[in-house]
Amino acid sequence: MDSPCRPRILRAIQERVVTPVGGRSQKIDVRIIAATHRDLDQWVRPDISAKICHRLNVVPVELQPLRERVVDIGPLLNIF
């Protein structure tokens, strides 16, 4: 995520308020799903990125890569 976006995202997550360009502040009720292939503990810097990571890391779900779950490829191909 670009550095200028981080404070805006953090504010939206913490305060549940967004301000559209040229508009008034609006309350929001959202759920955020974030995914990465990186180890966040090693990747996150101790600035605002760490705060965002802390807010997003409420219910971590870890999955093995698809290359380690070869039996799942067939059913996934049928769905997609």
N, CA and C of each residue as an Amber inpcrd file, in Angstrom:
protein
   240
   0.8370000  -1.1690000   0.0000000   0.0000000   0.0000000   0.0000000
   0.8890000   1.2420000   0.0000000   0.5290000   2.2300000  -0.7710000
   1.2940000   3.4660000  -0.8310000   1.2810000   4.1880000   0.5140000
   2.3670000   4.8740000   0.8090000   2.4810000   5.5940000   2.0770000
   1.3800000   6.6260000   2.3070000   0.9550000   7.4050000   1.3040000
  -0.1120000   8.3850000   1.5580000  -1.4590000   7.7470000   1.9180000
  -1.6880000   6.5190000   1.5040000  -2.9690000   5.8540000   1.7900000
  -3.0390000   5.2920000   3.2070000  -1.9230000   4.9620000   3.7940000
  -1.9170000   4.2890000   5.0910000  -2.6380000   5.0650000   6.1860000
  -2.3480000   6.3570000   6.3880000  -3.0740000   7.0710000   7.4530000
  -4.5820000   7.1370000   7.2070000  -4.9810000   7.2380000   5.9550000
  -6.4120000   7.2980000   5.6390000  -7.1070000   5.9790000   5.9620000
  -6.4520000   4.8930000   5.5910000  -7.0210000   3.5760000   5.8830000
  -7.0940000   3.3530000   7.3880000  -6.0260000   3.7060000   8.0980000
  -6.0070000   3.5340000   9.5520000  -7.1260000   4.3350000  10.2020000
  -7.3180000   5.5760000   9.7550000  -8.3870000   6.4140000  10.3220000
  -9.7500000   5.7890000  10.0580000  -9.9560000   5.2970000   8.8450000
 -11.2390000   4.6800000   8.5110000 -11.4950000   3.4390000   9.3670000
 -10.4520000   2.6500000   9.6120000 -10.6090000   1.4400000  10.4180000
 -10.8750000   1.7990000  11.8810000 -10.1330000   2.7440000  12.4270000
 -10.2550000   3.0930000  13.8410000 -11.5480000   3.8410000  14.1420000
 -11.8060000   4.8960000  13.3830000 -12.9180000   5.7820000  13.7040000
 -14.2030000   5.4320000  12.9640000 -14.1110000   4.5430000  11.9810000
 -15.2560000   4.1420000  11.1560000 -15.9240000   5.3540000  10.5110000
 -15.0750000   6.2730000  10.0350000 -15.5450000   7.4830000   9.3670000
 -14.6780000   7.7200000   8.1350000 -15.3200000   8.0610000   7.0200000
 -14.5980000   8.4490000   5.8150000 -15.1370000   9.7850000   5.3360000
 -14.2860000  10.5190000   4.6290000 -14.6900000  11.8050000   4.0790000
 -14.4260000  11.7900000   2.5730000 -15.4910000  11.7260000   1.7710000
 -15.2940000  11.7620000   0.3280000 -14.7490000  13.1280000  -0.1000000
 -14.1110000  13.1730000  -1.2490000 -13.5680000  14.4270000  -1.7530000
 -14.7070000  15.4140000  -1.9460000 -14.5890000  16.5570000  -1.2910000
 -15.6030000  17.5980000  -1.4150000 -16.8980000  17.2950000  -0.6970000
 -16.8950000  16.3040000   0.1830000 -18.1330000  15.9320000   0.8660000
 -18.0090000  16.0040000   2.3680000 -19.0460000  15.5660000   3.0370000
 -19.0630000  15.5260000   4.4920000 -18.6050000  14.1590000   4.9830000
 -18.1630000  14.1360000   6.2300000 -17.7560000  12.8650000   6.8300000
 -18.9670000  11.9490000   6.9400000 -18.7520000  10.6680000   6.6680000
 -19.8160000   9.6800000   6.7390000 -19.3650000   8.5070000   7.5770000
 -20.2540000   8.0230000   8.4210000 -19.9500000   6.8230000   9.1960000
 -20.0480000   5.6130000   8.2770000 -19.1760000   4.6400000   8.5290000
 -19.1820000   3.4180000   7.7270000 -19.2200000   2.2030000   8.6480000
 -19.7710000   1.1310000   8.1510000 -19.7600000  -0.1530000   8.8510000
 -19.2930000  -1.1800000   7.8300000 -18.0110000  -1.5060000   7.8790000
 -17.4310000  -2.3960000   6.8810000 -16.6700000  -3.5280000   7.5530000
 -16.4730000  -4.5770000   6.8120000 -15.5960000  -5.6640000   7.2110000
 -14.4990000  -5.7260000   6.1630000 -13.2710000  -5.8370000   6.5970000
 -12.1470000  -5.8350000   5.6760000 -11.5050000  -7.2170000   5.6670000
 -11.3320000  -7.7380000   4.4770000 -10.6200000  -8.9980000   4.2990000
  -9.3440000  -8.6740000   3.5390000  -8.2180000  -8.9990000   4.1370000
  -6.9250000  -8.7130000   3.5170000  -6.1400000 -10.0070000   3.3910000
  -5.4020000 -10.1230000   2.3140000  -4.6220000 -11.3350000   2.0800000
  -3.2300000 -10.9680000   1.5890000  -2.2680000 -11.7820000   1.9520000
  -0.9080000 -11.6000000   1.4770000  -0.1910000 -12.9370000   1.4800000
   0.8720000 -12.9990000   0.7190000   1.7010000 -14.1950000   0.7130000
   2.9590000 -13.9870000   1.5460000   3.0690000 -12.8270000   2.1820000
   4.2610000 -12.4990000   2.9670000   4.0510000 -12.7740000   4.4510000
   5.1490000 -12.9600000   5.1590000   5.1100000 -13.0880000   6.6100000
   5.0450000 -11.6800000   7.1920000   3.8930000 -11.2940000   7.6840000
   3.6930000  -9.9130000   8.1110000   4.5720000  -9.5080000   9.2820000
   4.8640000 -10.4220000  10.1780000   5.7140000 -10.0680000  11.3210000
   7.0920000  -9.6030000  10.8790000   7.6070000 -10.1610000   9.8110000
   8.9230000  -9.7680000   9.3130000   8.8350000  -8.5920000   8.3410000
   7.6960000  -8.4090000   7.6900000   7.5580000  -7.4250000   6.6410000
   7.1480000  -6.0410000   7.1400000   6.3570000  -5.9950000   8.2060000
   5.8030000  -4.7300000   8.6880000   6.8830000  -3.8990000   9.3660000
   6.8900000  -2.6180000   9.0200000   7.8190000  -1.6750000   9.6480000
   7.1590000  -1.0910000  10.8960000   7.9610000  -0.6090000  11.8410000
   7.3730000  -0.1210000  13.0990000   6.7850000   1.2900000  12.9880000
   6.0590000   1.5780000  11.9290000   5.4100000   2.8790000  11.8110000
   3.9090000   2.6470000  11.7220000   3.2590000   3.3770000  10.8840000
   1.8070000   3.2470000  10.7610000   1.4060000   1.8920000  10.1740000
   2.2970000   1.2490000   9.4240000   1.9920000  -0.0750000   8.8720000
   1.7400000  -1.0890000   9.9770000   2.4840000  -0.9860000  11.0670000
   2.2940000  -1.8980000  12.1900000   0.9180000  -1.6980000  12.8230000
   0.4620000  -0.4560000  12.8840000  -0.8580000  -0.1800000  13.4530000
  -1.9620000  -0.7620000  12.5730000  -1.8020000  -0.6110000  11.2610000
  -2.7990000  -1.1670000  10.3390000  -2.8090000  -2.6880000  10.4490000
  -1.6450000  -3.2870000  10.4830000  -1.5450000  -4.7410000  10.5940000
  -2.2120000  -5.2340000  11.8750000  -2.0020000  -4.5050000  12.9510000
  -2.6150000  -4.8770000  14.2300000  -4.1380000  -4.8340000  14.1280000
  -4.6810000  -3.8280000  13.4580000  -6.1330000  -3.6990000  13.3130000
  -6.7030000  -4.7860000  12.3990000  -5.9500000  -5.1880000  11.3910000
  -6.4430000  -6.1890000  10.4510000  -6.2670000  -7.6130000  10.9500000
  -5.3610000  -7.8330000  11.8630000  -5.0230000  -9.1750000  12.3110000
  -5.9250000  -9.6280000  13.4530000  -7.2300000  -9.5380000  13.2530000
  -8.1880000  -9.9230000  14.2860000  -8.4510000 -11.4190000  14.2420000
  -8.7210000 -11.9380000  13.0640000  -8.9820000 -13.3670000  12.8860000
  -8.0740000 -13.8670000  11.7650000  -6.8520000 -14.2520000  12.1030000
  -5.9600000 -14.7320000  11.0440000  -6.3580000 -16.1380000  10.5860000
  -6.3350000 -16.3230000   9.2930000  -6.6120000 -17.6310000   8.6920000
  -5.4150000 -17.9790000   7.8320000  -4.7630000 -19.0620000   8.1480000
  -3.5900000 -19.4700000   7.3890000  -3.9290000 -20.7060000   6.5670000
  -3.6330000 -20.6340000   5.2830000  -3.8590000 -21.7450000   4.3710000
  -2.5470000 -22.1550000   3.7430000  -2.4290000 -23.4360000   3.4860000
  -1.2590000 -23.9190000   2.7630000  -1.3700000 -23.4680000   1.3170000
  -0.2670000 -23.2660000   0.6490000  -0.3260000 -22.9180000  -0.7760000
  -1.0100000 -24.0310000  -1.5700000  -1.6330000 -23.6460000  -2.6570000
  -2.3470000 -24.6180000  -3.4850000  -1.4130000 -25.6990000  -4.0180000
  -0.1460000 -25.3740000  -4.2090000   0.8020000 -26.3850000  -4.6950000
   0.9790000 -27.5150000  -3.6800000   0.6480000 -27.2630000  -2.4090000
   0.7260000 -28.3060000  -1.3870000  -0.6260000 -28.9900000  -1.1650000
  -1.6630000 -28.5080000  -1.8480000  -2.9990000 -29.0970000  -1.7500000
  -3.4750000 -29.4980000  -3.1390000  -2.7550000 -30.3630000  -3.7740000
  -3.0160000 -30.7630000  -5.1590000  -4.4160000 -31.3470000  -5.3140000
  -4.9280000 -32.0510000  -4.3150000  -6.2630000 -32.6530000  -4.4190000
  -7.3610000 -31.5920000  -4.5210000  -7.1040000 -30.3610000  -4.1360000
  -8.1020000 -29.2930000  -4.2040000  -8.1920000 -28.6530000  -5.5870000
  -7.2380000 -28.9060000  -6.4590000  -7.2120000 -28.2450000  -7.7680000
  -8.4160000 -28.6530000  -8.6180000  -8.7380000 -29.9150000  -8.6660000
  -9.8700000 -30.3980000  -9.4720000 -11.1830000 -29.7480000  -9.0730000
 -11.5800000 -29.8260000  -7.8050000 -12.8410000 -29.1750000  -7.3930000
 -12.8460000 -27.6610000  -7.6350000 -11.7050000 -27.0040000  -7.4580000
 -11.6430000 -25.5730000  -7.7170000 -11.8210000 -25.2800000  -9.2040000
 -11.2470000 -26.0950000 -10.0740000 -11.4210000 -25.9230000 -11.5090000
 -12.8930000 -26.0750000 -11.9070000 -13.5840000 -27.0160000 -11.2810000
 -15.0080000 -27.2150000 -11.5810000 -15.8480000 -26.0020000 -11.1650000
 -15.4670000 -25.3770000 -10.0710000 -16.2190000 -24.2050000  -9.5880000
 -15.9600000 -22.9840000 -10.4820000 -14.6910000 -22.7690000 -10.8140000
 -14.3530000 -21.5620000 -11.5680000 -14.3470000 -21.8080000 -13.0450000
